[in-house]
C-alpha cells in the first residue's frame, strides 16, 4: 500500500510538470456558467477553425500508422484547430518530447514546433506553440470540454471551477488524444498527448478531442522520447473543417 501511494504521489508530481511546461498565454478567463454565456464565448472564438462533425487523421510514426478519430461534434474548436494544423502540415517532422510510462503509464506528448529544429534538445521542448502566419503570433485556443447531458461545451473554465460534477462526453480513457496546456485554461496551441491508460483525474481539466482507433498497441505504446511524426494527413472528413477567411494561409 505504501509503495502504491508513493507511486501516485510521484505521478501527481509528473502531472504538475505536465501542466507547467505546456504553452503559456495571457490569462483571459471569462465567467462561463450559463448556456447563454457559453454561446457568447463560442461566438467570441469565431475566428478559429472549427470542425463541424468528425474527421479521421492518420499519423505516421516509426513508419507505422496511427489512426485518430477527431470529434468535432463535441469539441468543435479543439478538433478544428488540430485538423487545421494537420492540414497545414505543422506536425510533420515534430518530435515527441515527453514520454511517461513510470511509475505507471501516463502520456506520450508532442507537437512543439520548436522540435522541427534538430539541434534543440528534448529537455528544452514543451513551451512552443503554433505561430499563425496571418498574425505572426501564437494561436491559442480556449479550454473546451462538454459535460454529459449538456448541449454545448464549457469554455475557458475547468469543471471544478464551475462546480460541474458530471463526467465529460469525451473522457480520458486509454487512447484519448487531448491538448496540453499551461496553467491558464486558454493556453493550448499545438501540443497534444496520447493517454496511455485511463486517466480519470484529468477529466474536466484538459480537453480531449479524439481517440486512437488503430495503432495504439502497435505504435503509440512503442513511441520513445525523440521519435518523430513522419507525416499526418486528414484522410476523411476534411469537408467538415470550417476556416474563417482571416485564418486561411
C-alpha beads as a LAMMPS data file, in Angstrom:
LAMMPS data file: protein, C-alpha beads

249 atoms
248 bonds

1 atom types
1 bond types

-500.0 500.0 xlo xhi
-500.0 500.0 ylo yhi
-500.0 500.0 zlo zhi

Masses

1 110.0

Atoms # bond

1 1 1 0.000 0.000 0.000
2 1 1 2.781 2.431 0.920
3 1 1 4.558 1.674 -2.358
4 1 1 1.345 2.305 -4.284
5 1 1 0.788 5.630 -2.506
6 1 1 4.373 6.661 -3.326
7 1 1 3.761 5.864 -6.985
8 1 1 0.626 8.011 -7.054
9 1 1 2.426 10.902 -5.353
10 1 1 5.138 10.695 -7.994
11 1 1 2.519 10.579 -10.721
12 1 1 0.876 13.709 -9.322
13 1 1 4.254 15.424 -9.474
14 1 1 4.529 14.379 -13.110
15 1 1 1.066 15.828 -13.763
16 1 1 2.171 19.124 -12.210
17 1 1 5.203 19.197 -14.501
18 1 1 2.978 18.300 -17.453
19 1 1 0.779 21.281 -16.594
20 1 1 3.522 23.852 -16.028
21 1 1 5.622 23.036 -19.086
22 1 1 2.852 23.394 -21.623
23 1 1 2.372 26.539 -23.712
24 1 1 1.805 29.829 -21.887
25 1 1 -0.761 32.501 -22.651
26 1 1 -2.275 35.591 -21.085
27 1 1 -4.976 34.775 -18.561
28 1 1 -8.167 35.650 -20.413
29 1 1 -10.651 33.679 -18.342
30 1 1 -14.297 34.668 -18.693
31 1 1 -17.075 33.597 -16.370
32 1 1 -18.790 30.665 -18.045
33 1 1 -21.642 29.209 -16.072
34 1 1 -24.840 29.616 -18.128
35 1 1 -25.879 28.365 -21.580
36 1 1 -26.148 31.946 -22.856
37 1 1 -22.640 32.793 -21.683
38 1 1 -21.347 29.633 -23.336
39 1 1 -22.939 30.671 -26.624
40 1 1 -21.356 34.104 -26.307
41 1 1 -17.962 32.516 -25.663
42 1 1 -18.325 30.243 -28.684
43 1 1 -19.056 33.335 -30.775
44 1 1 -16.011 35.052 -29.275
45 1 1 -13.802 32.354 -30.811
46 1 1 -15.421 32.511 -34.246
47 1 1 -12.051 33.495 -35.754
48 1 1 -10.694 29.992 -35.020
49 1 1 -11.088 26.939 -37.273
50 1 1 -13.946 24.606 -36.353
51 1 1 -14.733 21.012 -37.177
52 1 1 -18.465 20.613 -37.732
53 1 1 -18.580 16.836 -37.490
54 1 1 -15.921 14.160 -37.397
55 1 1 -12.677 13.599 -39.256
56 1 1 -10.061 10.874 -39.492
57 1 1 -6.357 11.633 -39.258
58 1 1 -3.603 9.128 -39.979
59 1 1 -0.317 9.969 -38.261
60 1 1 2.782 8.004 -39.257
61 1 1 5.425 7.364 -36.584
62 1 1 8.304 4.920 -36.978
63 1 1 6.927 4.023 -40.415
64 1 1 3.662 2.807 -38.851
65 1 1 0.193 4.404 -38.946
66 1 1 -1.833 5.728 -36.016
67 1 1 -5.480 6.320 -36.906
68 1 1 -7.222 9.053 -34.912
69 1 1 -10.940 9.790 -34.974
70 1 1 -11.273 13.525 -34.316
71 1 1 -14.577 14.564 -32.729
72 1 1 -15.774 17.990 -33.802
73 1 1 -19.305 17.210 -32.689
74 1 1 -18.335 17.531 -29.028
75 1 1 -15.169 19.662 -29.268
76 1 1 -15.541 21.738 -32.444
77 1 1 -12.845 24.353 -31.764
78 1 1 -10.265 21.958 -30.312
79 1 1 -10.847 19.435 -33.091
80 1 1 -10.874 22.167 -35.734
81 1 1 -7.550 23.517 -34.507
82 1 1 -5.942 20.054 -34.686
83 1 1 -7.299 19.203 -38.140
84 1 1 -6.276 22.627 -39.435
85 1 1 -2.726 22.149 -38.138
86 1 1 -2.595 18.672 -39.677
87 1 1 -3.778 20.088 -43.000
88 1 1 -1.110 22.815 -42.769
89 1 1 1.488 20.051 -42.178
90 1 1 2.520 21.684 -38.913
91 1 1 3.060 18.302 -37.243
92 1 1 5.208 16.775 -39.969
93 1 1 8.718 16.265 -38.599
94 1 1 7.910 17.221 -34.993
95 1 1 9.167 15.127 -32.073
96 1 1 7.510 13.513 -29.102
97 1 1 9.427 15.214 -26.320
98 1 1 7.729 13.713 -23.275
99 1 1 7.001 10.019 -22.747
100 1 1 5.935 8.960 -19.250
101 1 1 5.435 5.246 -18.528
102 1 1 6.792 5.035 -14.981
103 1 1 5.780 4.612 -12.197
104 1 1 2.798 3.682 -14.364
105 1 1 1.608 4.517 -17.892
106 1 1 0.685 8.187 -18.321
107 1 1 1.112 10.079 -21.627
108 1 1 3.068 10.477 -24.841
109 1 1 3.269 14.194 -25.643
110 1 1 4.431 16.053 -28.752
111 1 1 3.534 18.883 -31.097
112 1 1 6.044 21.548 -30.041
113 1 1 7.060 23.321 -33.298
114 1 1 10.462 24.060 -31.779
115 1 1 11.279 20.377 -32.237
116 1 1 11.433 20.918 -36.004
117 1 1 14.978 22.140 -35.322
118 1 1 17.036 19.000 -34.799
119 1 1 19.546 20.965 -32.744
120 1 1 17.052 21.785 -29.976
121 1 1 17.482 19.296 -27.078
122 1 1 14.375 17.425 -25.920
123 1 1 14.805 18.897 -22.433
124 1 1 14.245 22.372 -23.911
125 1 1 10.943 21.446 -25.520
126 1 1 7.448 21.820 -24.116
127 1 1 6.900 25.583 -24.284
128 1 1 6.325 26.168 -28.007
129 1 1 3.105 26.598 -29.944
130 1 1 1.881 27.260 -33.478
131 1 1 2.747 30.714 -34.818
132 1 1 -0.111 31.771 -37.074
133 1 1 1.440 33.249 -40.239
134 1 1 -1.553 35.547 -40.707
135 1 1 -0.951 37.281 -37.378
136 1 1 2.697 36.403 -36.632
137 1 1 1.509 35.496 -33.146
138 1 1 0.961 32.219 -31.362
139 1 1 -2.508 30.796 -31.861
140 1 1 -4.192 29.843 -28.613
141 1 1 -7.483 28.010 -28.286
142 1 1 -9.895 28.021 -25.342
143 1 1 -10.318 25.141 -22.957
144 1 1 -13.368 23.353 -24.373
145 1 1 -14.957 20.428 -22.504
146 1 1 -18.525 19.212 -22.957
147 1 1 -20.268 17.704 -19.910
148 1 1 -22.547 14.717 -20.310
149 1 1 -26.166 15.692 -20.949
150 1 1 -25.082 19.206 -21.972
151 1 1 -25.962 20.720 -25.331
152 1 1 -22.691 22.623 -25.701
153 1 1 -19.188 22.632 -24.215
154 1 1 -17.975 24.654 -21.279
155 1 1 -15.382 27.194 -22.396
156 1 1 -12.421 28.736 -20.586
157 1 1 -13.155 27.010 -17.268
158 1 1 -12.355 23.663 -15.700
159 1 1 -15.290 21.659 -14.372
160 1 1 -14.044 22.235 -10.837
161 1 1 -14.105 25.996 -11.309
162 1 1 -17.764 25.983 -12.307
163 1 1 -18.868 23.235 -9.928
164 1 1 -19.728 20.630 -12.564
165 1 1 -19.940 17.132 -11.113
166 1 1 -20.686 15.324 -14.383
167 1 1 -18.144 13.430 -16.424
168 1 1 -17.191 14.864 -19.832
169 1 1 -18.621 13.414 -23.010
170 1 1 -15.020 12.791 -24.113
171 1 1 -13.232 11.260 -21.103
172 1 1 -9.552 10.455 -20.635
173 1 1 -9.718 6.759 -21.421
174 1 1 -6.781 4.844 -22.892
175 1 1 -6.193 6.126 -26.422
176 1 1 -7.662 9.570 -25.801
177 1 1 -5.993 12.413 -27.689
178 1 1 -6.035 15.727 -25.822
179 1 1 -4.476 19.187 -25.795
180 1 1 -1.584 20.011 -23.492
181 1 1 -1.653 23.452 -21.890
182 1 1 -0.101 25.517 -19.131
183 1 1 -1.957 26.817 -16.076
184 1 1 -4.215 29.379 -17.820
185 1 1 -7.157 27.424 -19.270
186 1 1 -6.930 29.118 -22.669
187 1 1 -3.266 28.335 -23.297
188 1 1 -3.404 25.287 -25.593
189 1 1 -1.900 25.753 -29.043
190 1 1 -0.383 22.820 -30.932
191 1 1 0.931 20.426 -28.277
192 1 1 -1.137 17.283 -27.741
193 1 1 -0.825 13.981 -25.927
194 1 1 -1.971 10.381 -26.154
195 1 1 -3.307 8.852 -22.929
196 1 1 -1.511 5.557 -22.334
197 1 1 -4.121 4.404 -19.823
198 1 1 -7.366 5.648 -18.276
199 1 1 -6.605 8.998 -16.600
200 1 1 -9.862 9.983 -14.867
201 1 1 -8.156 12.632 -12.703
202 1 1 -7.592 14.712 -15.868
203 1 1 -11.293 14.723 -16.774
204 1 1 -12.753 18.205 -16.695
205 1 1 -9.290 19.810 -16.634
206 1 1 -7.891 19.040 -20.093
207 1 1 -9.677 18.919 -23.438
208 1 1 -9.958 15.560 -25.180
209 1 1 -10.810 15.937 -28.869
210 1 1 -10.496 12.412 -30.240
211 1 1 -9.359 8.826 -29.828
212 1 1 -6.875 6.439 -31.382
213 1 1 -8.892 3.813 -33.240
214 1 1 -5.960 1.862 -34.722
215 1 1 -2.274 1.628 -33.845
216 1 1 -2.450 2.139 -30.098
217 1 1 -0.726 -1.065 -29.031
218 1 1 1.377 -1.454 -32.162
219 1 1 2.639 2.152 -32.437
220 1 1 1.723 4.551 -29.626
221 1 1 2.767 2.156 -26.861
222 1 1 6.190 1.868 -28.521
223 1 1 6.934 5.574 -29.009
224 1 1 10.102 6.782 -27.301
225 1 1 11.113 10.350 -26.495
226 1 1 12.740 11.759 -29.607
227 1 1 10.665 9.758 -32.094
228 1 1 9.179 11.976 -34.775
229 1 1 5.909 12.345 -36.635
230 1 1 6.854 11.474 -40.178
231 1 1 3.553 12.707 -41.544
232 1 1 -0.015 13.485 -40.515
233 1 1 -2.846 13.516 -43.035
234 1 1 -6.593 14.084 -42.964
235 1 1 -7.974 11.067 -44.803
236 1 1 -11.669 11.598 -44.131
237 1 1 -13.954 14.430 -43.038
238 1 1 -11.940 17.385 -44.316
239 1 1 -15.161 18.833 -45.716
240 1 1 -16.306 19.317 -42.102
241 1 1 -13.479 21.792 -41.428
242 1 1 -14.583 25.407 -41.407
243 1 1 -11.818 28.011 -41.629
244 1 1 -12.595 31.739 -41.264
245 1 1 -11.153 33.741 -44.142
246 1 1 -8.823 35.587 -41.741
247 1 1 -7.289 32.222 -40.688
248 1 1 -6.579 30.903 -44.154
249 1 1 -2.979 30.694 -45.311

Bonds

1 1 1 2
2 1 2 3
3 1 3 4
4 1 4 5
5 1 5 6
6 1 6 7
7 1 7 8
8 1 8 9
9 1 9 10
10 1 10 11
11 1 11 12
12 1 12 13
13 1 13 14
14 1 14 15
15 1 15 16
16 1 16 17
17 1 17 18
18 1 18 19
19 1 19 20
20 1 20 21
21 1 21 22
22 1 22 23
23 1 23 24
24 1 24 25
25 1 25 26
26 1 26 27
27 1 27 28
28 1 28 29
29 1 29 30
30 1 30 31
31 1 31 32
32 1 32 33
33 1 33 34
34 1 34 35
35 1 35 36
36 1 36 37
37 1 37 38
38 1 38 39
39 1 39 40
40 1 40 41
41 1 41 42
42 1 42 43
43 1 43 44
44 1 44 45
45 1 45 46
46 1 46 47
47 1 47 48
48 1 48 49
49 1 49 50
50 1 50 51
51 1 51 52
52 1 52 53
53 1 53 54
54 1 54 55
55 1 55 56
56 1 56 57
57 1 57 58
58 1 58 59
59 1 59 60
60 1 60 61
61 1 61 62
62 1 62 63
63 1 63 64
64 1 64 65
65 1 65 66
66 1 66 67
67 1 67 68
68 1 68 69
69 1 69 70
70 1 70 71
71 1 71 72
72 1 72 73
73 1 73 74
74 1 74 75
75 1 75 76
76 1 76 77
77 1 77 78
78 1 78 79
79 1 79 80
80 1 80 81
81 1 81 82
82 1 82 83
83 1 83 84
84 1 84 85
85 1 85 86
86 1 86 87
87 1 87 88
88 1 88 89
89 1 89 90
90 1 90 91
91 1 91 92
92 1 92 93
93 1 93 94
94 1 94 95
95 1 95 96
96 1 96 97
97 1 97 98
98 1 98 99
99 1 99 100
100 1 100 101
101 1 101 102
102 1 102 103
103 1 103 104
104 1 104 105
105 1 105 106
106 1 106 107
107 1 107 108
108 1 108 109
109 1 109 110
110 1 110 111
111 1 111 112
112 1 112 113
113 1 113 114
114 1 114 115
115 1 115 116
116 1 116 117
117 1 117 118
118 1 118 119
119 1 119 120
120 1 120 121
121 1 121 122
122 1 122 123
123 1 123 124
124 1 124 125
125 1 125 126
126 1 126 127
127 1 127 128
128 1 128 129
129 1 129 130
130 1 130 131
131 1 131 132
132 1 132 133
133 1 133 134
134 1 134 135
135 1 135 136
136 1 136 137
137 1 137 138
138 1 138 139
139 1 139 140
140 1 140 141
141 1 141 142
142 1 142 143
143 1 143 144
144 1 144 145
145 1 145 146
146 1 146 147
147 1 147 148
148 1 148 149
149 1 149 150
150 1 150 151
151 1 151 152
152 1 152 153
153 1 153 154
154 1 154 155
155 1 155 156
156 1 156 157
157 1 157 158
158 1 158 159
159 1 159 160
160 1 160 161
161 1 161 162
162 1 162 163
163 1 163 164
164 1 164 165
165 1 165 166
166 1 166 167
167 1 167 168
168 1 168 169
169 1 169 170
170 1 170 171
171 1 171 172
172 1 172 173
173 1 173 174
174 1 174 175
175 1 175 176
176 1 176 177
177 1 177 178
178 1 178 179
179 1 179 180
180 1 180 181
181 1 181 182
182 1 182 183
183 1 183 184
184 1 184 185
185 1 185 186
186 1 186 187
187 1 187 188
188 1 188 189
189 1 189 190
190 1 190 191
191 1 191 192
192 1 192 193
193 1 193 194
194 1 194 195
195 1 195 196
196 1 196 197
197 1 197 198
198 1 198 199
199 1 199 200
200 1 200 201
201 1 201 202
202 1 202 203
203 1 203 204
204 1 204 205
205 1 205 206
206 1 206 207
207 1 207 208
208 1 208 209
209 1 209 210
210 1 210 211
211 1 211 212
212 1 212 213
213 1 213 214
214 1 214 215
215 1 215 216
216 1 216 217
217 1 217 218
218 1 218 219
219 1 219 220
220 1 220 221
221 1 221 222
222 1 222 223
223 1 223 224
224 1 224 225
225 1 225 226
226 1 226 227
227 1 227 228
228 1 228 229
229 1 229 230
230 1 230 231
231 1 231 232
232 1 232 233
233 1 233 234
234 1 234 235
235 1 235 236
236 1 236 237
237 1 237 238
238 1 238 239
239 1 239 240
240 1 240 241
241 1 241 242
242 1 242 243
243 1 243 244
244 1 244 245
245 1 245 246
246 1 246 247
247 1 247 248
248 1 248 249
